[in-house]
């Protein structure tokens, strides 16, 4: 008994149906079998015997985690051969890819099996000249033999071969040209040396496809389809799309299909057969192992990460479970770096796979690690769930870095109303740092460790860059002398752009200056004096290029630096200037990190600019300053927790670690005026947390803190935290005087109840 089988995922059910129908006509005596790779395919049961892939003995659960559809389907092949050859009465087993059509009996295959226990067909029987694809080199990397076909007879050395092949396909059935692997196919290059004899078929009518059709003549006549005058045995429609029958294969550019040619007719007939067998419906069936139970797609880095782990002994027998998804989002222990945020296992694999990312982001430094985090979250390929997992680790690191440190001893607390404490922060400091910077340093152990021994300019650049953009530092609170120093020597401002844009690679001097003045300065809410210190004359309008819209000098500097733009846009002409403006709106501003909100108003408010913005798809629309919203209270906490969803609706939450203002349900909030701020953090964090509020545009009338009795007893009279609060909510009052009138309100009620009482006032 001879068996002919194929392996197919559900979305290829139409191809399998057409193959089985062609076999029923050309090989009526053969037993037809379909191995279903990713679930039942009941519509094929009338055409062939359908076997679930797991029943072949292949470790489908584990392989479904670390192999994609192509890799999994091919990894099943040796297991299927072993299973079918072992069945009683089976003399030979032949495999055909599902996108094959059999036109004539497989007589040459039977003859080959009579001579040898294994039958192979080479990709090429003549060289492929030139550079068109495919070529000799392409075939060399893919394998000498096309494993869309393989035939074997029952023989002990074949069982041994299948055992060896199955073991190789356990972990090394992947598309990995760099390591000399292409699924199951490359391994068969070794087969002629591993068995006593191999029949290599060179019949021009067998396994015809885009890689060997060159130099062969296809014809159709009374005797049916012929190749070089011999019967066409089977054609391999690899990479064929029935919706584009005029294209032989998406994998090649060597052969153009002449209209009305025999090849065109062959392709049209096969396309119609696929459509008649439900291709449109089947092709839309998603791959069963393409996503986790949550619906989140399994990315290629995830699969490669799981493969490495499986090779190291990690078990994935249960397949793509929720536990595996959580494992992917967990920190990679081998990538841990003291004092820096962890990376997920998926992130670690992306860094390993992407040579540019590995070179651009040295993960053994804090700056490189943070830049890698930003790059990973922002890149187009990152799924929102993967980005969220990265953010969790980033914010956990931020929270862990919030370890209270000492304030300069020479600072005396603010003694006025807590709502006016910004006056104290922005006053000249008697210590080595501006008070705004000292407040952040007092709360952040990571910044103390990194910048403690560096020049003050380095810390200021970091605060004005990443911290200001994240809403954790308020540049508006810098004191006058500091602002004057920065405006006279803007080097730290340019360094701030380098820190903030580290995820985008090294910036040229021009790009760094533009990013600092028109990007980082806008997002970080720099005072006007700092913006202008970087911009210099760039806001000045170029009188010779006024035309239909004002033309700031910064736009001319970009044009002057780019020969390609000079060729595309003739600025001395009106159409050229308008085209250049549309290029800027369509992507140039984003490329140079220019926030449209930060452009000179002479340009952004001009009628021509506004009309041009409407004509460019995807153009950024500058935000409008909305009215100040109001709320009863805002509570400052390290991070949002699910339990806070039950807090009173009129209470806002400030996530100090992330620098975000939220409603209890997680919805973002804009600039807000509140009656009461409640600091839910220790005294050492209060100055930094107040800056987060100010950076988010929050204005408050009074402030309270939730501090324990032990905290109150240990708090020195001269600690600056006293100046930030009007009252303290505690379980028991502290009996000593304070440096300013601060009420101690004793209460055993939980914070949620106290907030409800506050709302009721």
Secondary structure, DSSP 8 states (H G I E B T S, - for coil): -EEEEEEE-GGGHHHHHHHHHHHHHH-TTSEEEEEESSS--GGGTTTSEEEEGGGGT--HHHHHHH--HHHHHHHTHHHHHHHHHTSTT--EEEEE-TTEEE-S--HHHHHHHHH-SEEEEBS-SS---SSSSS-HHHHHHH-SB-TTEEEEES-HHHHHHHHHHHHHHHH--SEEGGGTEETTTGGGGGHHHHSS-EEEE--TTSSB-TTT-TT--EEEETTEEEETTEE--EEE-TT--GGGTT-S-TT-SS----TTSHHHHHHHHHHHHHHHTTHHHHTTS--TTSB-TTS-B--HHHHHHHHHHHHTT---TT-S-HHHHHHHHSB-GGG--TTS---BHHHHHHHHH-HHHHHH--TTSHHHHHHHHHHHHHSTTS-HHHHHHHHHHHHHHHHHH-------TT-----S-GGGHHHHHTS--SSSS-HHHHHHHHH-HHHHHHHTTS-HHHHHHHIIIIIHHTTS--GGG--HHHHHHHHH-THHHHHHHHHHTGGG----HHHHHHHIIIIIHHHTT--HHHHHHHHTTTTSB-GGG-TTS--BHHHHHHHHT-HHHHHH--TTSHHHHHHHHHHIIIIIHHHTT--GGGS-HHHHTSHHHHHHHHHSTT----------EEEEEEEEESS--GGGGGS-TTEEEEETTTTEEEETTS-B--SEEEEEEEE-S-HHHHHHHHHHHHHTTEEEEEEEEE--HHHHHH--TT-GGGGG-SEEEESS---S--SS--EEEE--S-HHHHHHHHHH-
